[in-house]
Amino acid sequence: MSKLPFMPLYVADYESATSFLTIEEDGLYSRTLRLMWASPNCSIPNDEKWLIKRLRISETQYNDVFLFIKEEYFKVRKGRIYQKRLQEEYGKANGIVKARSEAGKRGGVVKPLKNNKKDASKASNLINQNASKTEASTVTVTSTVISNIYIDKFNLFWSAYPKRKGANPKEPARKKFISLCKEGVDPDKMIKGAKLYNAERVKENDPKYTCQAIVFLNQGRYGEQEGEIKSPEEIIRIQAYKTAYQDRTKEQWKIIFPKVNNFVISSWKTDLHGPKPSLDELKRRVQ
């Protein structure tokens, strides 16, 4: 058991890193950090039964929540789970406690520095330093605000995205969504695409054919929902032709076929897209 009486919490950093978590995920993440802090070497065993018991969670919560938290925030080394930032703070706090203890043993006497010379005024340097700090703080705050906007937009996208049978990992989709936003894709366009796709899947009434959100984003399907093809390089590569469209219905193919056919006729580049598909190959997909 750790003898450190306190654990530092940097609120801004914590909120920035966890703003996309649910209440349950946030609570379990915080509980895991506290358990680590109170454990030897600020780490805990990578043992399912031990973790279920000490974290006071069920097996379902372990599989559905903790494993996601573990993958997102922690690392495993020599059979123990740790977090780099927490261990750094643990080391700092441990050093402070030891220093105070040693100072107490010496009676609190502080020896003067040998070279304790008074320097000339550094007012101008302090002004420059403060200006640099202000500028850096402005950049950090701006970056955080933009990041939070993207996260809010993703939450709207996730709420609008259709439910599916089977796995639909949220975190990879979140990272891809934010990455696309930073590349210049309009987040509202992706949200609208998710809503239209949801309406389409409701009409089909068969959620097992709903693709994962990460696939939807990787293949630029939010563009197709608005009647356009986002990127020919991503959407039409002959080597991955059937894989990319294997779960599309004939009705969907009839809608996008003219655009695909027009692209193949006018813009296909063999060195970029691979062997050019014949018109018959395209038609077979809608017959």
N, C-alpha and C positions, 0 to 999 in steps of 0.2 A: 504494500500500500504506500503510495506517495505521501511524503510528509509536507508537501507544499500546501500552505493554507489558502492559496488563491489561484485562479486560472484567468489570465487576461482574455478579454473579449473585445476585438476591434469591430465595433458595430457596423461601420460602413463597409468594411471588407466582407464581413459575414453576410450582410444583406445582399451585397452585389453578387456573391457566389451562390446564394441559395434562393434568390427571388423567384425562381421558377418551380420550387418544390411545393408540394402539397403540405397541409398542416401535419399530416401523419409522417411524411418523409422528413420534414424539418425537425419534428420532435424526436424522431429516432436518430437523426444525424447529431443533434445536440446531445442526446443521451449517450451516444457512442463516444463523442469527444470527452465528455465528463468521465466516462468509465476508463478511457485511455489515460487521462490525466492522473487518475487515482491508482493506476496500475504500474508495476515495475517497468522502468525504462520507457514509460509513456507509450506502451504498446500492449496489445491484447492477443490471446491465442486465436489462430485461424481454425477454430473448432466449432462446428455447428451446434452441438449440444451445449457447450460451455457458453456460447454467445446467446442462445435462446434463453438459458437460465439467467445469466447476468444482465441481459438487456430487458428481461421480463417481457418477451414477445412470444407469439405463437409460431408454429412451423410455417403457417401460411404467410404471416408477416415477415418471417425470415426470407422466404422465397420471393415474395412479391415486392417487399420494400427494402429490406436490409441488403440484399445482393445488388440491387440497383445503387444504393448509397455507397456500398463498398467499391463497386466498379467506378463510380463517378469521383469519389473523394479520397480513397485510401489506396495504399500499396501493401503488398505482402512480401515479407523477406524472412527466410529461415523459419517458416511456420508461424510468424506473428504479423499482425496487421498494425500498420502505423500510418501517420500522416506527417509529411515533411515539415510543414509550417508549424504544426502543434509541437513537434519535437524540438524545433528551433526555439520556440517560446518557452518550452519546458527547460531547455538548457539555460536560457537567459534568467528565468525565474530561480532556478536552482543555484545559479551563480550569485544572484542577489542575496539569497538566503544564507549561503555560505559566507559571503563577504560580511554580512551583518553579524553573523555568529563570530567570525574572527575578530571583528571590531569590538564586539562585546567582551571577548576574552582579553583583549588588550586594554580594556577600560575605556574604549571610545577615543583613545588618543590618536590624533592624526598628525603624521610627520609633515613638516613643511617641505615643499619642493626645493631641490638644490638650485635650480635655475628659475627662481620665481621673480623674473624681471618684469617690470611694468612696461608694456609696449606703448608706442604712440597711439593716439586716437585712430580708430578704424571705422569712424562713422560712415565714410563714403563706401567702404567695403560692405558694411552692414546694409546700407541702402540697396546696393547691387544684389546682395544675397537675398534680401527680402523680395526684391522685384523678381528675381529668378524663381523663388519659391512660389510667389503669387501666380506667375505665368504657368508654372508646372501644375499648380493646384487647379487653375482654370481648365487646362487641358484634361486633367484627370476627371474633373467634375463633368465636363462636356462629354467625354467618352462614356462615363457612367450613365448619364442621362440618355444618350443615344442607345446604349446597350439595353437599358430598362424599357425604352420604347419598343425595341425589337422584341423583347421578351413579352411585353404586353400584347403585341401584334401576334406573336406565336400562340399565345394562350387563346386568342380569338380564332386563329386558324385551327387549333386543336379542338376547340369546342364545336366548330363547324364541320370538322372532318367526319365522314361516316364511320359508324361502328363496323367492326369486322369480326368474323370468327377466327380465332387463332391470335398469334402474337402480333402486336403492333407497337414496337418499342418507341417510347416517347423521346428519350434523350437524343438518339441519333437524328431524329426528325427535327428536334429543336436546334441542334448544331447546324444542320443543313439549312434550315430556314434562315437563321441568323447569317450564315455564310452567304446565302443568296441575296439577302438584304444589303450586305456590305459590298456585294458585287454590282449592286444597282437595280436589282429586281424589286419592283413595287410590292411591298408586303400586302397591300390591299388587293392587289391582283391575285396573289396566292390565296388569300382569304376568300375572295369571290370564287376562285376556282374550286376551293374545298366545298363551298356551299352548293355550287352547281353539280359537283360530283356527288355530293350527298343526296341531292334531289334525284339524280340519275339512278343511284343505287337503291333508293327507296322505291322508285318506280319498278326497278328490276326485282326487288323483294327477295334478294338472295345474297346475304352478306358474306358468304364464303368466297365470293369472287371479287370482293373489295380488296384492292391492293393495300399494302402497308403504306403509311404516310411517307416514310423515307423513300420508297420506290416512286410514289407520286411526285415527290419533289425532285428526285434525281433525274427522272425522265421528263421533267418539265410538263407534266400533264395539266397543270393549272393553266397553261397557255392554250392547250387543246380545248379546254372547257369554254374558252372564249372564241373558238373557231379559228385559232391560229396555231402555227407550229413554232415553238420557241427557238429551237436550234436543230437544224437538219443533221448536224454532226452527232447530236445526242440521240435524236429520235430515230433516224434512219441509218443504221449501219447494217449492211447486209449480213455480216457475220453473226450479229445478235438479233437478227430480224424476228425470228419466231419467239425468242425469249422475251423480247421487249413487248410483244403484242399477243402473247399466248393466251392471256385471260381476257382479251377484248371480245365483245359480242359482235355478231355480224352487223347489227344496226350501227354500232360505233364505227366499224370499218367502212360502212357505206358513207358515213358522214365525212371521214377524213380521207377516203380514197382519192377524190379529185385533187386534193392538195398534195398528197403523196405522189400521185402520178405526174402532176404538173412539175413538181420539184425534180423528179427523176428525169423527165424530158428536158428541162431547161437548165438545171443547176448541178447535176450529178458530176462529181469528180472522182474518177477511179482511184487516183493516188490517195485521196482523203477518205472516201467512203467504201472502198473495196469494189469487187465485181458488180457491175451494173445489173440490177434485176430486170427481167423482162416484164412486159405488160401482162403476160399470162401468169407470171408468178404473183403479181399484185392482185389480179382478178381472182385467183384461186382462194385468196383470203376472204372474199366476200360472196363466194358461191355456196 
